[in-house]
Amino acid sequence: MKNRISLGLFVLLLTAMVLPETGSGIAIRGERPWNTQLRSWYDEELGNRMWLLNLGPTGIRASMRPDEPDRFFVEHVFQDERSPARGKLEQGDVIIGANGERFATPHRFSRRTPADGRGWDGPLKDLAGHIEDSQGKDGVLQLLVLPQGDPDAVRSIDLQLPAVGRFSPDFPFNCPRSERMLEQLCDFLVRDYESERWKARDQFWGNIYGPSHQLLALMASGIEKYEPIIERHRLAYHGRTYSPRDGGFAMWRWGYDAIIMGEMYRLYGDENLLEPMRSLARAAPWGSFDRSGIYTHRSFIHLRQTGGKPYASIAAISGLQFVGQSIFRTLGLEYAEDLHETIYRHYLRHARPNSLAVSYAFSHGVESPLGRDPRHAIIRLEDPSQAKSGQGPGYVVPTGMQDITEYSIEWPTRADHRWKPTDWVEAERDDNIVEELQGDLRRVNRYLGEPPDPEDPVQPYETSQSGKFLASIGMASVGMRMGTPPRPGWDYLGRHAADTCALGPGNIFDGHAASNIHAFWAILGAARSNDPQKLRDFFDYMKIFLVLSEVHDGNGLYLQPWGRDHANHDVAWGPRTLPTATGIMLLSLPQRRLLITGADLREDPPAAPAIDAAPTPAE
């Protein structure tokens, strides 16, 4: 299917292009992030539950300041019996070093630091290294402290941390500490799942991606004791159907459901999942704008039928659909072949010689090859039986304006401040794209031409730069490098995506709105890199995330306020569960139990059958 450019797609892409970028380092905006409230029962001791840095299993929460970027300012010390810092440090103390060494490198603040992949530099990286050294010995961490900030009263204070050993040189592979940590983190997710203090019992908490990440994390672990929870969710998919008329933020759910059901089918051979997967494969193209592979939160058919306004294009949603269809293809199941190819080509248009440069949205094709301005109009037909889609409101009319005789233009009118001449409606009637609306109304989108069709790469890229929005890039790596690629170009571009992720370990939590979507998929994407040095550097840097995010009370990993933008929602949707699920995926890579964690790398997948384009879903 050719990917047509029309006004709706133009507006969707243009809106996405003006969203703010994020970069490495802690983003300071006035008192933010320190005054941001966490929606976390586990952190209620803080009172107003400020979003502070967690300094590993010390029991200390701290802030940092751009004017003194080489130290931590203690803001809270947990007072429970498991807190190593209880009675030894207090609010107002300043930490300037550890294990006999002062922090020598300042942290780089700002959201506009270059995307060089090193976002947790300075005291963050140094302290993580000292904590791992101490835990690899007797567990004693020596902190250099200025009591209440007094520069003339440097003290060395010993904290007794658990002596859990070092991570292995091959981390996360061949690593006893990783194996123990994996089970501990999974146990926490189960405790949270079973809790009913702030939610209903036996459910994952969070907003679409949170429960999906947690379920995938337990599945990836391969630990048998979690099977009853997985089974409960597997059975819930039986009989499920999918329609482009589905409401809510359905496009996120469709992407994750495809991935979860595909992985479950591979693991358990549950044939009751076949019909739900088939339903989803047939509906998936219709959720995007004119089956273009460009998605926003809601199905475009639903938006047209309800009169809703679309949000910006979101590349990560396209990426999720891509991974889901890749899983179906790898398993030899029916999949949306045209959609799969179309999204691949969106990625290909963003390939640069040194990086796969996808930002928040797929932003190609916004210039008309025909030199036309983007326009649309709402027309009212004299004969409502004309220009029918055959599928109801919201769908494209296959005959365009061919059978339309008399009509009037309802919008725009000269009274509207956005009015522009509408003579193009009749002059370009042979090209215009028509969508059926309710009753006698039709939407006419001006045809802007076909975007350039990029050629497949014929050799590997020389990847040398990372990016700032790694979620969709990680998804590209996973989807393109899964199983047997359709063509060599898929593998070349998939490697490019993998290396783009691997070069940005300090950027994995950057991105808009949901930092753990980016981290979760950046880790899985980087893991598919064929470059041993890039991959080793990436994994070694990931130790900083695990060491500093591990909390003293054993309740998972903590959401750190590094490299975030102003609209990160993870503080409300799982400050412990979301980073914990991300950490589990990292530690589960050696298991290679799921396709997204590399199961296809140790077995020959079945060849996918040649399947025609996904048929129109039954309504």
ABEGO torsion letter per residue (X at the ends): XBBBBBAAAAAAAAAAAABBBBBBEBBBBEAOAAABBBBBAAAAAAGAGBBBBBBEAAGBBBBBBAABAABBBBABBBABAABAABGABBBGBBBAEBGGBBBABBBBBEAABBBAGBAABEAAAAAAAAAAAAAABAGBBBBBBBBGGBAABBBBBBBBBBBAEBBBAAOABGBAAAAAAAAAAAAAAAAAAABAAABBBGBBBEBGAAAAAAAAAAAAAGBAAAAAAAAAAAAAABGBBBBAABBEBAAAAAAAAAAAAAAAAAAAGBAAAAAAAAAAAAAAAAABBGGAGBBBABBAAAAAAAGBBBBBBBAAAAAAAAAAAAAAAAAGBBBBAAAAAAAAAAAAAABBAABBBBBABBABGABBAAGBBBBBBBBBBABAABGBAGAEBGBBBAAEAAABBBBBBAOBBAABAABBBAAAAAAAAAABBBBBBBEABBBBBBBAEBBBBBBBBABBBBBABBBABAAAAAAAAAAAABEBBABAAAAAAAAAAAAAAAABAAAAABEBGBAAAAAAAAAAAAAABABAAAAAAAAAAAAAAAAAABBAAGBEBBBBBBGBBAABAAAAAGAAAAAAAAAAAAAAAAAGABAAAGAAAABBBBBBBBBBBBBBBBX
